[in-house]
Amino acid sequence: MTGPPVRDIENQKQDYEKPVPDQSFDQSFKVEKPRFNDWPFALFFWAVVAGFIAVAGITLNALKKTYGLQGSSIYNSTNDFTLNTNTVILFGFVVVVGVVLSALVIVFARMAPRFFITSGLILNIILGLGTCIFYFVMHYYSAAIVFLVFTLFSAFCYWRARSRIPFSATVLEITIDVMKRYPSTLITSLIGILVSGLFSTLSW
């Protein structure tokens, strides 16, 4: 067997674009990228947002038609069967508390990253177990079994990952320090928290 002709190899070499000496590395070895990445998922995301807005519009319209029954504050609602103004006010408090805690969690994660990760995993197990016990007491066995399975799985994941927590804490600490060096990342995170809070209000 013989290799390819020398002339073909020289022709192939001529097809490659040689970098210009005065170009930077990024310009010399530029990689062509598509203009839009993951556009099907972007369309799905905006479809979900549109669905939430539609449901919110229907809900607000129904609240407007039954305003007399729902009441205008916490104590004057005559509706004791379904969602009323009490529920709306409660959702408002939940959203505000969630936004504030989301902002404070970054500070807590930097001050004690290892305790932050460990406490989060343990609280996930404790709360899941508490919910499971509650459903067993209420004789809601299907939900109790589901929460029991997820709680056992969470405990198994924590047991297997406990040796990796110190490394994860170091990575988290470095990441937050980098965010402090580039304040634009903190501003982006704050905007994301506010947008998430506004998006949560659509579920009212």
SERO-4910 file (N, C-alpha, C, O; in steps of 0.05 Angstrom, whole numbers):
BEGIN
 pado doro    nc1    nc2    nc3   cac1   cac2   cac3    cc1    cc2    cc3    oc1    oc2    oc3
  Met    A     17    -24      0      0      0      0     17     25      0     38     26     13
  Thr    A      9     45    -15     24     70    -17      7     92     -5    -17     91     -6
  Gly    A     21    112      6      7    135     18     -3    154     -3      2    149    -27
  Pro    A    -17    175      5    -28    194    -15     -5    209    -29     17    212    -17
  Pro    A    -10    217    -53     11    232    -68     20    257    -53      4    269    -39
  Val    A     45    264    -57     56    288    -44     41    313    -53     38    332    -38
  Arg    A     33    313    -78     20    337    -89     -7    341    -75    -15    364    -70
  Asp    A    -22    319    -69    -48    322    -55    -44    333    -27    -60    349    -17
  Ile    A    -22    324    -14    -17    335     13    -11    364     13    -20    379     30
  Glu    A      4    373     -7     11    401     -9    -14    418    -16    -17    440     -6
  Asn    A    -32    407    -32    -57    421    -38    -74    424    -13    -87    444     -9
  Gln    A    -75    402      4    -90    404     28    -79    425     47    -94    439     61
  Lys    A    -52    427     49    -40    446     66    -47    475     57    -49    492     74
  Gln    A    -49    479     31    -55    505     21    -84    513     27    -91    537     28
  Asp    A   -102    493     32   -130    499     38   -133    511     66   -153    526     70
  Tyr    A   -115    506     84   -117    517    111   -110    547    111    -91    555     98
  Glu    A   -126    562    127   -121    591    128    -99    596    149   -102    588    172
  Lys    A    -78    609    141    -56    615    159    -61    641    173    -71    660    161
  Pro    A    -56    642    199    -61    666    215    -42    689    207    -19    684    200
  Val    A    -53    713    207    -37    737    201    -21    744    226    -33    743    248
  Pro    A      4    752    223     21    757    247     10    779    265     14    777    290
  Asp    A     -4    799    255    -14    821    272    -41    816    284    -52    833    298
  Gln    A    -52    792    280    -77    785    292    -73    774    320    -52    763    327
  Ser    A    -94    777    337    -93    766    364   -100    736    362   -106    725    341
  Phe    A    -97    723    385   -103    694    386   -132    688    379   -137    670    363
  Asp    A   -150    704    390   -178    699    384   -185    704    355   -202    690    344
  Gln    A   -172    724    343   -177    729    315   -165    708    297   -176    700    276
  Ser    A   -141    698    304   -127    678    288   -141    651    289   -142    637    268
  Phe    A   -152    644    312   -165    618    315   -194    621    322   -204    610    342
  Lys    A   -208    637    307   -236    643    312   -252    618    306   -249    605    285
  Val    A   -271    612    324   -288    589    321   -316    600    315   -327    616    329
  Glu    A   -327    590    293   -353    599    284   -374    588    303   -375    564    309
  Lys    A   -392    605    314   -413    597    331   -440    605    320   -442    625    305
  Pro    A   -460    589    326   -487    597    316   -496    623    329   -489    629    351
  Arg    A   -513    637    314   -523    663    325   -541    659    349   -540    675    367
  Phe    A   -557    638    348   -575    632    370   -569    604    381   -567    585    366
  Asn    A   -565    602    407   -560    576    420   -585    566    434   -598    581    448
  Asp    A   -591    541    430   -613    528    444   -639    543    440   -654    547    459
  Trp    A   -645    552    416   -669    567    411   -695    552    417   -715    564    424
  Pro    A   -696    525    413   -721    511    421   -728    514    450   -751    517    457
  Phe    A   -707    513    467   -712    516    496   -720    545    503   -736    549    521
  Ala    A   -709    564    488   -717    592    492   -747    596    485   -761    610    499
  Leu    A   -755    583    463   -784    585    456   -801    572    477   -823    582    484
  Phe    A   -792    549    488   -808    535    509   -809    552    534   -830    554    547
  Phe    A   -787    566    541   -787    583    565   -807    606    561   -823    611    580
  Trp    A   -807    619    538   -825    641    534   -854    632    532   -872    647    539
  Ala    A   -858    607    523   -885    596    523   -895    592    552   -918    597    558
  Val    A   -877    583    570   -884    580    598   -891    607    610   -910    609    625
  Val    A   -874    627    605   -880    654    615   -906    664    605   -922    675    621
  Ala    A   -912    660    579   -938    669    569   -961    654    582   -982    666    587
  Gly    A   -957    628    587   -978    613    601   -983    624    629  -1006    626    637
  Phe    A   -962    630    644   -965    641    671   -980    668    669   -997    674    686
  Ile    A   -973    685    650   -986    711    647  -1015    707    641  -1032    722    651
  Ala    A  -1022    688    624  -1050    682    617  -1065    673    641  -1088    683    646
  Val    A  -1054    655    657  -1067    645    681  -1071    668    701  -1091    670    714
  Ala    A  -1050    685    703  -1052    708    722  -1074    727    713  -1089    738    730
  Gly    A  -1076    732    686  -1098    749    677  -1125    738    683  -1144    752    690
  Ile    A  -1129    711    679  -1154    699    685  -1161    701    715  -1184    706    723
  Thr    A  -1140    697    732  -1144    698    761  -1152    726    770  -1170    729    786
  Leu    A  -1137    746    759  -1144    774    767  -1171    782    758  -1185    797    771
  Asn    A  -1179    772    734  -1206    778    724  -1228    766    742  -1248    778    748
  Ala    A  -1223    741    751  -1242    728    769  -1242    742    796  -1264    744    808
  Leu    A  -1219    751    806  -1218    765    831  -1233    792    829  -1246    800    848
  Lys    A  -1231    805    806  -1246    830    803  -1276    826    803  -1291    842    814
  Lys    A  -1285    804    791  -1314    798    790  -1325    790    817  -1349    795    823
  Thr    A  -1309    778    834  -1318    769    860  -1305    785    883  -1301    775    904
  Tyr    A  -1300    810    877  -1286    827    897  -1302    830    922  -1291    831    944
  Gly    A  -1328    832    920  -1345    836    943  -1344    811    962  -1345    814    986
  Leu    A  -1342    788    950  -1341    763    966  -1313    759    978  -1310    750   1000
  Gln    A  -1292    766    962  -1265    761    971  -1257    781    993  -1240    774   1010
  Gly    A  -1268    805    993  -1260    825   1013  -1236    841   1003  -1224    835    983
  Ser    A  -1229    862   1019  -1208    879   1011  -1185    880   1030  -1166    895   1027
  Ser    A  -1186    864   1052  -1164    863   1071  -1164    835   1084  -1174    816   1072
  Ile    A  -1151    833   1107  -1148    806   1119  -1173    797   1133  -1179    773   1133
  Tyr    A  -1189    816   1146  -1210    807   1164  -1238    810   1153  -1257    801   1167
  Asn    A  -1242    821   1130  -1269    825   1120  -1277    807   1097  -1295    814   1082
  Ser    A  -1263    784   1094  -1270    766   1073  -1291    746   1082  -1289    735   1104
  Thr    A  -1312    742   1066  -1333    722   1073  -1329    696   1059  -1345    677   1063
  Asn    A  -1308    693   1044  -1302    668   1030  -1285    650   1048  -1262    658   1054
  Asp    A  -1295    628   1056  -1280    609   1073  -1276    582   1059  -1270    562   1073
  Phe    A  -1279    581   1033  -1277    556   1019  -1253    555   1001  -1239    534   1000
  Thr    A  -1246    576    987  -1224    575    968  -1206    599    972  -1208    612    993
  Leu    A  -1189    605    953  -1170    628    955  -1185    654    959  -1205    659    945
  Asn    A  -1175    670    977  -1187    697    982  -1164    717    986  -1141    711    980
  Thr    A  -1172    740    996  -1152    761   1000  -1131    753   1021  -1108    763   1020
  Asn    A  -1139    737   1040  -1120    727   1060  -1097    712   1046  -1074    715   1053
  Thr    A  -1105    695   1027  -1084    680   1013  -1066    698    996  -1042    694    995
  Val    A  -1078    718    984  -1063    737    967  -1042    752    985  -1019    755    977
  Ile    A  -1051    761   1008  -1032    775   1026  -1011    756   1036   -987    764   1038
  Leu    A  -1018    731   1042   -998    712   1050   -978    707   1028   -954    705   1034
  Phe    A   -987    704   1004   -968    701    981   -950    725    979   -926    721    972
  Gly    A   -960    749    983   -943    772    982   -921    771   1003   -898    778    996
  Phe    A   -928    764   1027   -907    761   1048   -887    740   1040   -863    743   1045
  Val    A   -896    717   1030   -878    696   1022   -858    705   1000   -835    698   1002
  Val    A   -868    720    981   -851    729    959   -830    748    970   -806    747    963
  Val    A   -838    767    987   -820    787    998   -798    773   1015   -775    779   1012
  Val    A   -807    755   1032   -788    740   1049   -769    723   1032   -745    722   1038
  Gly    A   -779    711   1011   -762    695    993   -741    712    979   -718    703    976
  Val    A   -749    736    970   -730    753    957   -708    762    976   -684    763    969
  Val    A   -716    770   1000   -696    779   1020   -677    756   1028   -653    761   1030
  Leu    A   -688    733   1033   -671    710   1040   -653    702   1017   -630    693   1022
  Ser    A   -662    704    993   -645    698    970   -621    716    968   -599    708    960
  Ala    A   -625    741    976   -602    760    976   -584    755    999   -559    757    996
  Leu    A   -595    748   1023   -578    744   1046   -563    717   1045   -542    714   1058
  Val    A   -573    699   1029   -560    672   1028   -532    674   1016   -515    657   1022
  Ile    A   -528    693    998   -501    697    986   -481    705   1008   -458    696   1008
  Val    A   -490    723   1026   -472    732   1048   -466    708   1066   -444    704   1075
  Phe    A   -487    693   1073   -483    670   1091   -465    649   1078   -449    636   1092
  Ala    A   -468    645   1052   -452    625   1038   -422    632   1038   -405    615   1039
  Arg    A   -416    658   1037   -388    667   1038   -377    666   1066   -353    660   1069
  Met    A   -393    672   1086   -383    672   1113   -377    644   1124   -357    640   1138
  Ala    A   -393    625   1117   -390    597   1126   -398    578   1104   -420    566   1106
  Pro    A   -382    575   1084   -390    559   1061   -395    529   1068   -414    517   1058
  Arg    A   -377    518   1084   -380    490   1091   -406    485   1108   -421    466   1103
  Phe    A   -410    502   1128   -435    500   1144   -459    505   1127   -480    493   1131
  Phe    A   -457    523   1107   -479    529   1089   -488    505   1074   -511    499   1072
  Ile    A   -468    490   1062   -475    467   1046   -485    444   1064   -505    432   1057
  Thr    A   -472    439   1086   -480    418   1104   -507    422   1116   -524    404   1117
  Ser    A   -512    447   1126   -538    452   1138   -561    450   1117   -583    442   1124
  Gly    A   -555    459   1092   -576    456   1072   -583    427   1066   -607    421   1063
  Leu    A   -563    410   1064   -569    382   1059   -584    369   1083   -602    353   1079
  Ile    A   -575    375   1107   -588    363   1131   -617    374   1134   -635    359   1141
  Leu    A   -621    400   1130   -648    411   1132   -666    399   1111   -690    395   1116
  Asn    A   -656    393   1087   -672    380   1067   -682    353   1076   -705    346   1071
  Ile    A   -664    338   1090   -672    312   1100   -692    315   1123   -712    301   1124
  Ile    A   -687    333   1142   -705    337   1165   -733    346   1156   -753    335   1166
  Leu    A   -734    366   1138   -760    376   1129   -775    354   1113   -800    352   1116
  Gly    A   -761    339   1097   -774    318   1082   -785    297   1101   -807    287   1097
  Leu    A   -769    290   1121   -779    270   1141   -803    280   1157   -822    265   1162
  Gly    A   -802    306   1164   -824    317   1179   -850    318   1162   -871    312   1172
  Thr    A   -847    324   1136   -870    324   1118   -881    295   1115   -905    291   1114
  Cys    A   -863    276   1113   -871    248   1111   -887    239   1136   -908    226   1134
  Ile    A   -877    246   1160   -891    239   1184   -919    252   1186   -938    240   1195
  Phe    A   -920    278   1177   -945    292   1177   -966    278   1160   -989    274   1168
  Tyr    A   -958    270   1136   -977    256   1118   -985    228   1129  -1007    220   1125
  Phe    A   -966    215   1143   -974    189   1155   -994    194   1177  -1013    178   1180
  Val    A   -991    215   1193  -1010    221   1215  -1037    228   1203  -1057    220   1215
  Met    A  -1037    242   1180  -1062    249   1167  -1074    227   1151  -1095    231   1138
  His    A  -1061    204   1151  -1070    180   1135  -1070    185   1105  -1086    173   1091
  Tyr    A  -1053    203   1096  -1049    208   1068  -1025    192   1059  -1003    203   1055
  Tyr    A  -1029    166   1056  -1006    148   1053   -991    150   1027   -967    146   1026
  Ser    A  -1005    157   1006   -992    159    980   -971    181    980   -949    178    971
  Ala    A   -979    205    990   -960    227    992   -938    221   1012   -915    229   1008
  Ala    A   -945    207   1034   -925    200   1054   -903    182   1043   -880    185   1048
  Ile    A   -912    163   1027   -892    144   1015   -874    159    995   -850    153    994
  Val    A   -886    177    980   -870    192    961   -849    209    975   -825    209    967
  Phe    A   -857    223    996   -837    239   1012   -817    221   1026   -794    229   1029
  Leu    A   -825    198   1034   -807    179   1047   -785    170   1028   -762    169   1035
  Val    A   -793    164   1003   -774    156    983   -754    178    977   -730    173    976
  Phe    A   -764    203    973   -746    225    967   -728    232    991   -705    239    987
  Thr    A   -738    229   1015   -722    234   1039   -700    213   1041   -677    221   1047
  Leu    A   -706    188   1037   -685    167   1038   -664    172   1016   -640    167   1020
  Phe    A   -673    180    993   -655    185    971   -637    209    978   -613    209    972
  Ser    A   -648    230    990   -632    253    998   -612    246   1019   -589    255   1018
  Ala    A   -620    229   1038   -601    220   1059   -578    203   1046   -555    205   1055
  Phe    A   -585    186   1027   -565    170   1013   -545    188    998   -521    183    999
  Cys    A   -555    208    985   -538    227    970   -520    242    989   -496    246    983
  Tyr    A   -530    251   1012   -514    265   1031   -492    246   1042   -469    255   1045
  Trp    A   -498    222   1048   -479    203   1059   -456    197   1039   -433    194   1046
  Arg    A   -463    196   1013   -443    190    993   -427    215    986   -403    212    979
  Ala    A   -438    239    989   -424    263    981   -411    278   1004   -400    299   1000
  Arg    A   -413    268   1029   -402    282   1052   -372    287   1050   -362    307   1060
  Ser    A   -357    269   1037   -328    272   1035   -321    294   1015   -298    303   1015
  Arg    A   -339    301    997   -334    321    977   -343    349    986   -339    369    971
  Ile    A   -354    352   1009   -364    378   1019   -341    398   1023   -345    421   1015
  Pro    A   -318    390   1034   -297    410   1037   -288    422   1010   -283    446   1008
  Phe    A   -285    406    990   -278    416    963   -299    434    952   -293    455    941
  Ser    A   -325    426    955   -347    442    946   -348    469    960   -354    490    948
  Ala    A   -341    469    986   -341    494   1001   -319    512    992   -323    537    990
  Thr    A   -296    501    985   -274    517    975   -281    530    948   -275    553    943
  Val    A   -293    514    930   -301    524    904   -322    546    907   -321    566    894
  Leu    A   -341    542    926   -362    562    931   -349    588    941   -357    610    933
  Glu    A   -330    586    959   -317    609    970   -302    625    948   -303    649    947
  Ile    A   -288    610    931   -273    623    909   -292    637    890   -287    659    880
  Thr    A   -315    623    884   -334    634    866   -346    661    876   -349    680    861
  Ile    A   -352    662    902   -364    686    913   -342    708    914   -349    732    910
  Asp    A   -317    701    919   -296    721    918   -292    733    890   -288    757    887
  Val    A   -295    716    870   -294    726    842   -317    744    837   -315    764    823
  Met    A   -341    737    847   -364    755    843   -360    782    856   -368    802    846
  Lys    A   -346    783    879   -340    808    893   -321    825    876   -322    849    877
  Arg    A   -303    811    862   -283    826    846   -297    838    821   -288    858    811
  Tyr    A   -317    825    811   -332    834    788   -360    841    796   -377    823    795
  Pro    A   -366    865    805   -393    872    815   -415    867    796   -438    865    804
  Ser    A   -409    866    770   -430    862    750   -445    836    755   -469    833    749
  Thr    A   -430    815    765   -443    790    770   -463    792    794   -484    779    793
  Leu    A   -456    808    814   -474    812    836   -499    827    827   -522    821    835
  Ile    A   -495    847    809   -518    862    798   -536    844    782   -561    845    784
  Thr    A   -524    826    766   -540    807    751   -555    788    769   -578    781    764
  Ser    A   -542    779    791   -556    761    810   -579    776    823   -600    764    827
  Leu    A   -575    801    830   -597    816    842   -620    820    823   -643    817    831
  Ile    A   -614    826    798   -636    828    778   -650    801    775   -675    801    773
  Gly    A   -635    779    775   -647    753    773   -666    747    797   -687    735    794
  Ile    A   -657    756    821   -674    751    845   -700    767    842   -722    757    849
  Leu    A   -698    792    834   -722    809    831   -741    798    809   -765    797    813
  Val    A   -729    789    787   -746    778    766   -759    752    775   -782    747    769
  Ser    A   -744    736    791   -756    711    802   -780    718    820   -800    704    820
  Gly    A   -776    739    837   -798    747    854   -822    756    839   -845    750    846
  Leu    A   -817    772    818   -840    781    801   -853    757    787   -878    757    783
  Phe    A   -837    738    778   -848    715    764   -864    698    784   -884    686    776
  Ser    A   -856    698    810   -871    682    829   -899    694    834   -917    680    841
  Thr    A   -901    720    831   -927    733    835   -948    724    814   -972    726    818
  Leu    A   -938    714    791   -957    705    770   -971    680    779   -992    674    767
  Ser    A   -961    665    799   -975    641    808   -997    647    827  -1010    628    836
  Trp    A  -1002    672    833  -1025    678    851  -1051    671    837  -1073    675    849
***
